[in-house]
Amino acid sequence: MPQIQLRLDFLDEKILYGDVLNYNDTKIGKEYLAQLMGKAVTHNGKEKKQTFRSQVRFEDILLPNLRFDTEICQSVLDWYKSVTVYPSNKKDKKDKKKLQKKINFYGIEYVFGLGGAHGSVEKKHFKSTKDRVIKDIDVTSYYPSVAINHAWSPEHLGDPFAQYYKDLKARRIQYPKESAMNKVLKLALNGVFGDSNNPFSLYYDPKFLYSITINCQMLILKLVEEICLTIPDVKIIQANTDGVSVDMPRRYEEFFEIVKQSWQQSTGLQLEEVTYSDMWVRDVNNYLAVDTKGKVKRKGAYWYPEKESDFEGNWHKDMSCLVVQKAAEKVMIDGFSPEFAVSMFADPFDYMLRYKTKGAAQAFIGNKPQYKNTRFYVSTAGEPMTKLTPIKEGQENQWKRKNKLSDEYFDSIVAEVGEGVWDARIHTGTEKTRKMYSDKNEDVEKGYLVKECNDAKKFNANDIDYAYYIKKVQDLIIR
């Protein structure tokens, strides 16, 4: 309802026009900015303007004043300077996924690519004490702010985009945080960036995209470098494209503040700081943290919706088996045992999971076929769950074909040796281990029994297999 009401507010207040109820969040922002610029800027007649590029040389888009004090960090900058991407080349789309630079800096491995950077400790618990403190800093509205500070824009939209984009950020501050206008301005600022990589979008310009993503990674690396070189005995907990978490001696908090102020002054960006009392980190994308006021931050595998508003923007997530996240949190924060924590939740839906089959695959519980989407729970009185994937049409009585063979080469060998004859050049295995295509039968929740509960009334709390859920909780716990 809040999502619907927001769209009704946009219509009532004449912020947007058209089929707004069916706009997703990013489209709301993109449409609003497009309306501000006007069709004279965004279109040539009926055709929307775009900038297609045969190549983008990163040396041309890197900020000119970027410098690093350590050889290892400078090597990342030098690597980016050597990179050229070819957006219109289909093969380049595959190659771009492989474009990475890895370094080890002060004991942490960092990975840099085209979209974002990340580095993190793994499976560690950090705790603020009288001698040490956990600090987390994030760049405020990072991507939009970098673009605004340097007046970057998709080339075909030019100065009007840069000016309106800058005005959006300034205007947003003037409206209450929960107002419709504040929200549409936020959506406009954040939604445009992602669409700069969409060749069907009004905002498409790969140079604009990479100018932001590459320079943002370099600026964060500069912040990490300054922290490590300035503060004795500091430990980087994690760093990603828009923030850094550190464990440091309390006596050097003044040094930390100096680094922050220096970085903010040199970049024109703002940092938001949170002090944590505890932080449990599985990896850069999965962690649990508690700030000094008791507020819990959940990320990745530790996230679950605590209140109704938490569902907004997260409907795409799998809400299966939430008892695991909830119990793991009780174990780590409150010190409960996994066995007690798992048994303390009364909501049946917390124990339920879902399974979705694709294509022609069919799920079974025991011998009973299931729907494409099946809801179930793990039960001591249940039956095994399996998935049957039938072979594709035309594969009956055929030897398994090797991957990455062209049809032309495959057909030429078949013509040479004859239909149905196994040949090492085109088939998998050996004379002894060769296999034919066959239906594939897989276990679901192997080693456990399950009960279907598409009708939630079928759930029976008396036969929950707590051992399954305890094992899942133990996999999340970090001591």
N, C-alpha and C positions, 0 to 999 in steps of 0.2 A: 504493500500500500504506500509506503513512503516514496518508492520509485515512481509509482503512478501519480501520486500527488505532486511530486516535483515537476513532472511534465505538464500536469494541469495548470500549475502555477506559471510555467513559462508561457502557456497559451493565454491564460487570463490576464497576465501582466504585459502581453504583447512583446515578450522578449524574443519569441520564435514564432514562426508560422508554418503551417503545413501539417503533415502526418506525424506530429511530435510524439504522440503516444507510442508509436512504433520505432522511434529512434533509440539506438543503444546509446550508452553514455558518451562514447567518443564522438559519435555523429552529432550529438547535441552541441558539443564544443566546436566541432568543425563547421557546422552549419551557422552557428552564431558568428564566428569570425568571418566567414564568407559573406554573410549579410552585411557586416560592418564595412567590408572592403568594397562591396558592390560589384555588379556584373561587368562594369567597364574595366575593372582590374582583373577579375577572375576568369573572364571568358573572351574569346574572339568569336563574336557572333554567338552561335549556339554551342560551339566547341569550348570546353574548359581548357585553360592553359596548363601546360606541364613542361618540365625540363628533362629530356632524355639525354643521357650522356654515354658516349662510347667507352670512356674510362674516367677514373678519378685517381689522381696521384696524391698520395697522402702528404708528400713533401710540400705540396701546394696549399694544404689546408691546416697544417700544424701551426699553432701560435708561434710567432717569431721569437718571443722572449723565453721560450722553454729551455731551461738548462738544469742539469743535475750535478750534484757534487760527488756522487759515487759512480765508479765505472760501470757497475752492474745495472744501475738504474738508467744511466745514459745509454746503455746498450739497447734498452727497450725503445727509447726515442729514435735511435739510429735505425733500428729495425723497421719502425713505422715509416721512416723517411724512404725506405727502399721499396715499400709496398705500393702496388698499383692494382686496382680492381676494375673489372670490366662488367658493369651492371647489365648491359644488353646481351651478354654472352651467356647462353644457357649452361654451358659447361662451367662457367665461372661461379655459378650458384653453388655447385658441389664443391668447387675448390675453396670457396670462401669459408666453408665450415672447417676446413683444415688449417686455415690461417691462424696460427697461435704463436705466442712467444711466452716461454716460461723462464722464470728466474727464481733463485732462492736468495731471499734477503732477510737477514737477521733471523734465520731459522724457519721462515715461512715460505712455502712455494706459492708464487703468484702466477696467474695465467691471464694473459692479455689477448684480446681478439678484436673482432670488428664491432661487436655489440656491447661488451662490458668486461670488466676486470674482476677477479676475485682471488682471495687467498685466505686461508683459515687454519687454525689448529684443528685437531680432530679428537673428539671424545674426551674433552677436558672440562673440569669444573673450576671456575674462578670465584673467589670470595673476597669482598672488601673487608679489610681488617683495620686495626688502629695504625698499621704501618703502610698498607697498600690500599689502592682504590681502583675501581673499574670505571672508566670513562668511555662513553659512546658519543660520537659526534657525527652528525649527518648534515649534508649540504641542503639548505632550504631551496625547494623547487629548482633542483639542480639543472636539468636540461633546459627548461625555459629560461632560467636566469643567465646561463652561458650564452644562449642565442641572443637574448636581449642586450646583454652587456657589450656584445661585439657587433650588434646590428646585423646578424646573419638572417638570411631569408631564402626561400626557394627563389631561384633567379628570375623566374617568370612573374613573380609577384612583387619583387623588388622592395623599394622604400615604403610603399603603403603597408605591406605586411609587417615590416620591421617596426613601423610607428604604431600601428594598431596593436601588435603583439605586446609592445612595451606598455601601451596604455591599459591593456587588459590587466597586467600585473599591478599597476598603480591603482586602478579602479577597484580591484578586488578588496583591497585593504579597507576601502570606505564602507563596505557592506558587512552587516552582522554575519558571523560564520555560518549560521544555519539558514540564512535567507536564500531564496531561489536565485537571486542575482549573483551572490557569492559563489554558489555552486556552479552556475553556468560559466562563470569566468574561470573557475578552476578547471572545468572540463575543457574549455577552449584552450587553455595554456598547455594542458597535458595531452590532449587528444591529437593535436596537430603534428607533434613530433613523430609518433608512430606511423602516421599516414605518409610521411615523406619517403617511406620505403615501399609504398603501394603504387604500382604503375597505373592503376585505375583512378588514382586520387587527384584532386585539384592541387594538392600540396606536394606532389611527387618531384623530388630532386635529390638524387643520391649524394650529391656533394654537400647539401645542407645536412642530411642525415649524418654522414661520416665526420663532418666538421664538429658536430656535437659529440658523438660517441667516442671518437678518438681523443679529442682534447680533454674531455671529462676524465678519461682514464689516466691521462698524463698528469692532470692537475691533482688527482687523488694520490697518484704515486709520489708526486712532489711533497704532498702533505705527510705521507708515510715516511718518506726519507727524512724530512725535517724533524719529525717526532723521534725517530730512531737515533739521529745524530745529535740531538739536543738534550734528550732526557736519559740520564744514566739508569741502567737496570730496567728499562721499559720492556714490556712484552706486548707485541701486537697479537691480539686475540683473533681478529678477523678484519678484512678490508674488502669492500666491494666498490662498485662504480660510484656510489654516492655517499659512502661513510666509512668510518674506522672505529673499532673498539679496541681499547688498550687496558692493560693491567700495569700500574705504575706505582712507584713509591709516593706516598702522600707529601713528603717533604719537597717534591719537585712539581707540585701543582702549579706553582707560579710560572715555572718554565713552560709547562703545558699551555698555560694561558697566553704566554708570549708567542709561542708557535702558532696558536690559533689566530691571534690578532695579526701577526705578520702575514699568514696565508690569506686571510680575509682581505687585508689591505692590498696585497699584490694581485689578487684575482678579482676583487670587487664582488665576491660572493659572501653569503652569510652561513655560519655554522650553528646548528642547534645541538645543545649538549644535554645528556642525561647521565646521572650517576647511578650505577647499579650496585646493589648489595650482593647479588649472586648472578652468575651467568653459567649456564650449562650449554656447551657447544658440541654438537655432533659434527657439523661441518658448516660452511659459510651460509648455506640455505636452510639449515635446520638447527634451531636453538631455542632455549627458554631462558628468560631473564626477568629479574625482579628489581625494580628501582627502589630507591631509599624511602619512597612513600608507600611501598607495598604494591604498586601497580605491576601486573604481570604482562610481559610481552611474549607472545607465542609466534613462532615462525616455522613454516614448513611442516615437518612430521609432528610437531608439538601443537599445532594450531587446532583449535576447535571453537565453535560459536558459543560464547558465554551468555550473550543476550540477543534479543531479536534483531537489533540493528547490525549485529556482526554478520548476519547473512547477506547484507547488501554488498554486491560486488563479488560474492563468493558462492553463488548458486551453482557454478560449474564444478565445484569441488565435490569429491566423494565423501559423503558424511558417514561412511561405514564405520562401525566398531569404535565409536567415540569413547567408549569406556577405557580404551588403551591410553589415549592422550590424557584423559582426565585422571586416571589412576597413576600414570607415570609422574604427572605434576604433583600429586599428593605425596608420592614417595620422595621426590627430590626436594620439594619445598617444605613439606610438613614432617618428613621423616617416617611416614607410615611404611609398613612392610608391603611388598607387592601383593601378597595373599589377602591381606585385610583391605587394601585399597581397591582391588578389583571387585570385592564383594559388597562394597558400601554404596553402590549406585542402584537406584530403584527403577530408573526409566528403562523399560524393555528395549526401546530403540537404540540405546547406547550399546547393546550387545549384538545388534543386527548388522549383517553385512549384505552386500549386493554382488551379483555376478552377472555380467553382460556378455553374451556370445556375439560373434561377428560372422557375417556371411552365412554359409550353409552349416556352420557348426551348431551342435545341439548339446545342451547340458542335461545331465540326468542326476537325480538323487535316488539312489538304489536303481531300480529299473524304470522309474517314472520320468518321462521327459518333462522338461521345464520350459517356461517362457523365455523369450530373448533376454529379458531382465528378470532375475530371480532374487528375492530377498530371503535370507536364511540366517540361522544362528548355529553356533557349534554346540552340539548336544551329546551327552553321554548315552542318550537313547535314540540317536539318529541313524543314518545310513551314509555310506560313502558317496561323495559327489564327484562326478566325472564329466569330461567334455569330449565329445566325439566329433572330429573334423573329417568329413568324407573326402576322398581323393577327387581331384578335379576331373571333369568330363574329358575323356580321351586318354587318361593315364592308366586305365586298366591294363594289367599284364605288361606294363612297360618298366624297363630298368630306370633307376633314378638318374636324372641328368645332372651333370656338373653345372655349377653356377658360372655366370659370365661368359657363356658360349654364344656366339652369333648363330642365328638360325641357318645362315648360309653354310657355316662350317659344320654345324651339327648334321644338316641334311646331306652334305657331301660325304661324311663318314658313313651315314646310314646307307647311302647309295652304294658305297664301296663294300660294306660288310653284310648288308642285307637287313631287312626289318626284323626286330626282335632279338638281334644278336648283341650281346654285351661287348663293349669295347672300352678299354681303359682311357682312350683319348676323350671320350664324350660322356662316360658314365662314372658314377661314384664307386668307391670301394675297390676291392681286388677280386680275383677269381673266387677267393674264399669268403670275403665279407660283403660282396655285392648284394644289393637289396632292390626289390621292386617297390613301386609306389603302392601304398596301402592306406586304409583308413587310419587316422591317428587318434589314439585314445589317451587322454591325459587325466591325471588326478587333480582335483581341486581341493585345497586344504588337505594335502596328503597326510595320512596318518591320523586324521580326525574324522568324526562323524558329524553330519549336519542334519538340521530339520528345516524344511521350507516353511516360510511364514509370510507369504505375500498378503495373506489376511493376518494382520497383527494379532488377532485373537488366538492364533495357533501357538503363540509364544508361551513356553512353560518355564518359569523361573526355576522349577525344581530339578530340571535336568540340564542346566547350563554346564558346559564342560569348562570349569574355571581354569584348568591346567593350560588350555589353549590361550586364554586371554592373559594369564600370568606370564606365559612365555613371551607374548607380544610386548607386554609392559617391560619385561626385563631387557628386551632388545633396545628399548628407548632410554633406559636409565643410564645416567652418567654419574659416577660417584666422585 
